Amino acid sequence: MKRMMWCIIIAMIVVGTTVAQQPEIVWFDECQFPVPRGEVVGQTVLCGVLSVPQDRDNPDGLWIEIAFAVLKSTNPNPAPDPIVYLEGGPGGSALSSIDYWSTFYMRQDRDIIIFDQRGAGYSYPRLVCDNMDVEASLEDTQAYLRDLADCRAQFEADGVDIGDYNTINNAHDTHDLLVALGYPQWNLFGVSYGTRLALNIMRDFPQGIRSVIIDGVYPPVVNAYEELPINGYRAFRQLFDDCLADSACNTAFPDLEARLYALIDRLNANPIILADDSELTGDGLADALFNFFYDTTVIPYLPLMIDELDRGGQTIINALNDGTLPASDDNTPEDSVVNFADMFVTLADMLDEAAFYDIYDEIDQWDLSRDELSDILYTYFDEVDADFLMELLAEIADDDLYRLYVMLIAQDVSDSTGMFDAVECFDEIPFNSVEQEARLSADLPPQLASFIAMQSQVDTCLVWQSAKPPQSETEPVYSDIPTLVLSGSYDPITPPAWGVIAAQTLSNSTAIEFPAIGHGAVDSADCPSAIARAFINNPTMPIDTSCVATMRVQFITQMPDLSAYED
C-alpha cells in the first residue's frame, strides 16, 4: 500500500458513507501529487480534498472527492482575492500541471487555487476505463462500444452515476470549494472548456466573483460538434492568408494552399514513415496541422514544414514531434529529481511486462533509503543503466527523496476520457446533429474531410451518458461581472467568433482577438499577459489594447540549425 495514499483511503471511507452531510475539506500533511521543487507543504502550498455529494438531491448516496491545491502568493502582502483556475478538457487535470502554476506570473500578487474537477485527475472517482485497449478499439468500433458499456456498468455497480458528471455539478463543486476555503472574493480564470465552466458559475453562483478571464471561449450557446470541421478549416485559412500577406513567407513558400492539398492527396496514396517509426498519411498530416495550431510557438514553422514535406524532407515535422523544435529559451535550472524520474520511467517502459509491474511494486514499498533503491535498480536494469541511474541519484539531496518517491509512483492522470465523454455527452451532443454538421461542411476542401467526425462521438454518447440536460445548457449566459474575453486568431477549436458571441450577453466585458496566437492567449505572448494582469489588478478600468496592433506571426523561412540536438 502506498504510504502517501493512506490519507486518501481514510477520506474515501468518509465520503462513501452518510457521515458528512455538508461539503467539507480534508487537509493533507503530504500532497497526493508531486510538489514542485522549493514548495513547502503546509506553508507555500496547501492541499486536500473537498467531499461533496455526487448527487446533491441525494445526500445519502455516494460522496466524492474534489482534489485541490492552494499555491500561496509569493507576495508577503497579497491581494485578498485569489485566482481560481478552471481546467479545460473537459477531463483535464490542473494538479498534474502544478509545476506550471507554481511559477505563473499572477502568483506574484495573489494566491492561486487549482483543483481537479469531479471525475478527473486526482479527484475520486476518476472516470477512466483502465482495462480498455484503446489502440485495439480504434480498429473495431463495436468492440470499443461493448467495452465502454462494460466499463459504465462497473462504475454503476460501485455507485457512480455518469449522469452526475457535468458542468452544472462542476460549477456547484467550485462554489462549494471556494466558500469552504473562506476567501471573501475570487477571480475566475478559465481556458477552453474551463470557460464553459466559468460561464456556468457566473450564471448559477455569481456571488463572490470579483472578475473573470475566459480564454479560448466555449460558450453554451454554440453547437461545437456541428462547427468543428469549419472551425478547423478557418485556422488553415488563417495560415494561408497570413503567409500570402507576408512577403518573405509568400516568396519562400508560394502557392502554399494548393501545394498542401496536393501533398495530402499524395500522402494518402503513398504514406511515409517518420523518424519515430509512425506512418504519416495525408489525413494524418491534416490532423497534425490542426493540433499544431493550438501551440502559438509552433505556428511560425508550419509553412516551412509543409514546404519541406512537399520536397520530400521531414526534418521539421520530426523536430516538432520530438520536441527539438520550437527552440526554447527556458533558463529554469535543471531538477535532479525530474531527471532521475524521467530516465527511470524510460528504462522501466523497456522492461518486459512482468518486470515492469514487479519494479513498480518494489518502488511502492521503497523505504526511501539509497541502499534499497540501489538494490532495486541493479535487480531490474542492466549494469550500465543502473550505474547511470545511480549517478543521477547522487545528485539528489536527501530532503528530495520523498519527492522522488511521489514522482515515481504517481500515475499519469492528466486526462480522463470518461469525464470528457460524460460532460460533452450531457452539455453539447444533445444540441448538435450529424445532419447539420454535414450541411455546414458541404464546401469543405475534400482533403480536410477527416475533420467530419461527429458520428463517433454520438455513438459513444449513446452508450456512456443517458442523462438529459436542461435547456439552459444551450442558452447564452447574461452577467454584468467584469469579464475579459480572449481569443487567438489561429485557434482551431474555439474560434474568435465564439468569444464575440459570449461577450454579447456579458454587459461589462471586453473581447480581444490576438493575431498569431493559438489556443490559449494569456501566457502565450507579452501583450496578452500584460493585458490580463492589468485587468486582474483593476477589472473595472478601461483596458489598453494598443499592443495588439503590433502582433503578427514571425514565419521561419530558413531551415534552422539543429546540429546541437543531433546524437
Residue pairs with C-beta under 8 A, 6 or more apart in sequence:
1 364
2 364
2 409
4 30
4 32
4 405
4 406
4 409
5 32
7 26
7 28
7 29
7 30
7 32
8 32
8 49
8 65
8 124
11 26
11 49
11 51
11 65
11 124
12 65
12 124
14 20
14 26
14 51
14 63
15 51
15 62
15 63
15 64
15 65
15 124
16 62
16 63
16 159
17 63
18 59
18 60
20 51
20 63
21 59
23 50
23 51
23 52
23 176
23 177
23 179
23 180
24 50
24 51
24 180
25 48
25 49
25 50
25 51
25 180
25 181
26 48
26 49
26 50
26 51
27 46
27 47
27 48
28 41
28 47
28 48
28 49
29 41
29 42
30 41
30 402
30 406
31 41
31 45
31 47
31 69
31 406
32 47
32 67
32 122
33 47
33 67
33 69
33 95
33 96
33 98
33 122
33 406
33 410
34 98
34 403
34 406
34 407
34 410
35 41
35 45
35 98
35 403
35 406
36 45
36 98
36 99
36 102
36 103
37 335
37 337
37 400
37 403
38 44
38 102
39 45
39 71
39 102
41 47
43 72
44 71
44 72
45 69
45 70
45 71
45 72
45 98
45 102
46 69
46 70
46 72
47 67
47 68
47 69
47 70
48 67
48 68
49 65
49 66
49 67
49 68
49 123
49 124
50 65
50 66
50 68
50 115
50 173
50 176
50 177
50 180
51 63
51 64
51 65
51 66
52 63
52 64
52 66
52 118
52 172
52 173
52 176
53 59
53 61
53 62
53 63
53 64
54 61
54 62
54 63
54 64
54 118
54 159
54 160
54 161
54 164
55 61
55 62
55 161
55 164
56 169
56 172
61 159
62 159
62 160
62 161
64 118
64 123
64 124
64 125
65 123
65 124
66 115
66 116
66 117
66 118
66 123
66 173
66 177
67 95
67 115
67 116
67 121
67 122
67 123
67 124
68 95
68 113
68 114
68 115
68 116
68 177
69 95
69 98
69 113
69 114
69 115
70 82
70 111
70 112
70 113
70 181
71 98
71 101
71 102
71 107
71 111
71 112
71 113
71 114
72 78
72 111
73 79
73 107
73 108
73 109
73 110
73 111
73 112
74 107
74 108
75 108
75 109
75 110
78 109
78 110
78 111
79 109
79 110
80 183
80 184
80 185
81 110
81 183
81 184
81 185
81 186
81 187
81 210
82 110
82 111
82 112
82 113
82 183
82 186
82 187
83 104
83 106
83 107
83 110
83 111
83 112
83 113
83 186
83 187
83 189
83 536
84 113
84 174
84 178
84 186
84 187
84 188
84 189
85 94
85 101
85 112
85 113
85 114
85 189
85 190
85 191
85 194
86 174
86 188
86 189
86 190
86 191
86 194
86 195
86 197
86 198
86 201
87 93
87 94
87 114
87 115
87 116
87 117
87 120
87 121
87 191
87 193
87 194
88 190
88 191
88 192
88 193
88 194
88 216
89 117
89 120
89 192
89 193
89 415
89 416
89 419
89 420
89 423
90 117
90 120
90 167
90 170
90 193
90 419
90 420
90 422
90 423
90 424
91 117
91 119
91 120
91 127
91 415
91 416
91 417
91 418
91 419
91 420
91 423
92 120
92 121
92 193
92 414
92 415
92 416
93 116
93 120
93 121
93 122
93 413
93 414
93 415
93 416
94 101
94 114
94 115
94 116
94 121
95 114
95 115
95 116
95 121
95 122
96 121
96 122
96 412
96 413
96 414
97 114
97 414
98 114
101 107
101 112
101 114
103 332
104 112
104 523
105 523
105 529
105 533
106 112
106 532
106 533
106 536
109 536
109 537
110 187
110 536
113 177
113 178
113 181
113 186
115 123
115 174
115 177
116 122
116 123
116 413
117 123
117 170
117 173
117 197
117 419
118 164
118 165
118 169
118 170
118 173
118 419
119 125
119 126
119 127
119 165
119 416
119 418
119 419
119 422
120 126
120 127
120 413
120 416
120 419
121 413
121 414
121 416
122 413
125 155
125 158
125 160
126 413
126 416
126 418
126 419
127 155
127 160
127 162
127 165
127 416
127 417
127 418
127 419
127 422
128 413
128 416
128 417
128 418
129 147
129 148
129 151
129 417
129 418
131 147
131 151
132 144
132 147
132 148
132 151
133 147
134 144
136 143
137 143
137 144
137 147
138 144
141 456
141 459
145 459
145 460
145 463
148 460
148 463
148 464
149 463
151 418
152 162
152 463
152 464
155 162
155 418
156 162
162 418
162 422
162 464
162 465
162 466
162 467
163 422
163 426
163 465
163 466
163 467
164 467
165 419
165 422
165 423
165 426
166 422
166 423
166 426
166 427
166 467
166 469
167 196
167 197
167 200
167 423
167 426
167 427
167 473
168 200
168 204
168 469
168 470
168 473
170 197
170 200
170 423
171 197
171 200
171 201
171 203
171 204
171 205
172 204
172 205
174 197
174 201
174 205
175 201
175 204
175 205
175 208
178 186
178 208
179 208
183 208
184 208
185 208
185 209
185 210
186 208
186 209
186 210
187 209
187 210
187 211
187 212
187 213
187 536
187 539
188 198
188 201
188 202
188 209
188 211
188 212
188 213
189 198
189 212
189 213
189 215
189 522
190 196
190 197
190 198
190 212
190 213
190 214
190 215
191 215
191 216
191 520
191 522
192 215
192 216
192 218
192 493
192 494
192 519
192 520
193 218
193 423
194 214
195 214
195 215
195 216
195 217
195 218
195 219
195 494
195 502
196 218
196 219
196 220
196 427
198 212
198 214
199 214
199 219
199 220
199 477
199 502
200 220
200 477
201 209
202 209
202 212
202 477
202 479
202 481
202 483
203 472
203 477
203 478
203 479
206 479
206 481
209 481
210 482
210 539
211 481
211 482
211 483
211 484
211 535
211 536
211 539
212 481
212 482
212 483
212 484
213 483
213 484
213 486
213 522
213 532
213 535
213 536
214 483
214 484
214 485
214 486
214 499
214 502
215 486
215 487
215 520
215 521
215 522
216 486
216 487
216 488
216 491
216 493
216 494
216 519
216 520
216 521
217 485
217 486
217 487
217 494
217 498
217 499
217 501
217 502
218 224
218 494
218 498
219 476
219 477
219 498
219 501
219 502
220 427
220 472
220 473
220 474
220 475
220 476
220 477
221 474
221 475
221 476
221 501
221 502
222 498
222 501
223 428
223 431
223 432
223 436
224 428
224 432
225 428
225 429
225 432
225 437
225 454
225 457
226 432
226 433
226 436
226 437
226 440
226 454
227 440
228 437
228 451
228 453
228 454
228 493
229 437
229 440
229 441
229 444
229 448
229 451
229 452
230 440
230 441
230 444
231 492
231 493
231 494
231 495
232 290
232 448
232 451
232 492
232 493
233 444
233 445
233 448
233 451
234 492
234 495
235 290
235 293
235 490
235 491
235 492
235 495
236 257
236 260
236 289
236 448
238 489
238 490
239 256
239 293
239 299
239 302
239 303
239 490
240 256
240 257
242 249
242 516
242 552
242 553
242 555
243 249
243 250
243 253
243 256
243 303
243 555
244 250
244 256
246 552
246 553
246 555
248 555
248 557
249 256
249 303
249 555
249 557
250 256
251 557
252 303
252 304
252 307
252 555
252 557
253 259
253 303
253 304
253 306
253 307
253 557
256 303
256 306
256 307
259 306
259 307
259 310
260 306
260 310
260 447
261 445
261 447
262 310
263 282
263 285
263 306
263 309
263 310
264 282
264 283
264 285
264 286
264 447
265 282
265 447
266 282
267 280
267 281
267 282
267 284
267 285
267 309
268 281
268 282
268 283
269 282
271 279
271 280
271 281
271 282
271 284
272 279
272 280
272 314
273 279
273 280
274 280
274 314
274 317
274 318
274 321
275 314
275 318
275 321
275 322
276 318
276 321
276 322
280 288
280 314
280 317
282 447
283 450
285 309
286 447
286 448
286 450
286 451
287 450
288 317
289 302
289 306
290 451
290 492
292 298
292 299
292 302
292 320
293 299
293 490
293 491
293 492
293 518
293 519
294 491
294 492
294 493
294 518
294 519
294 520
295 518
295 519
296 488
296 490
296 516
296 517
296 518
296 520
296 524
296 525
297 326
297 524
298 320
298 325
298 326
298 518
299 490
299 516
299 518
299 553
300 326
300 553
300 554
300 555
300 556
301 316
301 320
301 325
301 326
301 556
303 555
303 557
304 316
304 555
304 556
304 557
304 558
304 559
305 316
305 317
305 320
308 314
308 315
308 316
308 317
308 559
309 316
309 317
315 559
315 562
316 325
316 559
318 324
319 325
319 560
319 562
319 565
320 326
324 562
324 565
325 560
325 562
327 560
336 392
336 395
336 396
336 397
336 400
337 396
337 400
337 403
337 404
337 407
338 407
339 392
339 395
340 389
340 392
340 393
340 395
340 396
340 404
341 404
341 407
341 408
343 388
343 389
343 392
344 389
344 408
345 408
347 381
347 385
347 389
348 356
348 359
348 360
348 380
349 356
351 359
351 380
355 380
358 380
359 376
359 379
359 380
360 409
362 376
362 379
362 380
363 376
363 405
363 408
363 409
364 409
366 372
366 373
366 376
366 405
366 408
368 401
368 402
368 405
370 393
370 401
373 393
374 386
374 390
374 393
377 385
377 386
377 389
377 390
378 386
381 389
396 404
418 464
421 457
421 460
421 461
421 464
421 465
422 464
422 465
424 457
424 461
425 457
425 460
425 461
425 464
425 465
426 465
426 467
426 469
426 473
427 469
427 473
429 457
429 458
429 461
430 468
430 469
431 469
431 473
431 474
432 454
434 454
434 455
434 458
437 452
437 454
438 452
441 449
441 451
441 452
444 451
444 452
476 501
476 502
476 504
476 505
477 502
477 505
477 506
478 505
478 506
478 507
479 505
479 506
479 507
479 508
480 506
480 507
480 508
481 506
481 508
482 508
482 509
482 535
482 539
482 540
483 503
483 506
483 508
483 509
483 510
484 509
484 510
484 512
484 531
484 532
484 535
484 539
484 543
485 499
485 500
485 502
485 503
485 506
485 509
485 510
485 511
485 512
486 499
486 511
486 512
486 514
486 521
486 522
486 528
486 531
486 532
487 494
487 495
487 496
487 498
487 499
487 511
487 512
487 513
487 514
487 517
487 521
488 496
488 513
488 514
488 516
488 517
488 518
488 519
488 520
488 521
488 524
489 496
489 513
489 514
489 515
489 516
489 517
490 516
490 517
490 518
491 517
491 518
491 519
492 518
492 519
493 519
494 519
496 513
499 511
499 513
500 511
502 509
502 511
503 509
503 510
503 511
508 540
510 535
510 543
510 545
512 528
512 531
512 543
512 545
512 548
513 548
514 521
514 524
514 525
514 527
514 528
514 548
514 551
515 548
515 551
515 552
515 553
516 525
516 551
516 552
516 553
516 554
517 524
517 525
517 528
517 551
518 524
521 528
522 528
522 529
522 532
523 529
525 551
526 547
527 547
527 548
527 550
527 551
530 547
531 543
531 544
531 545
531 547
534 541
534 543
534 544
535 543
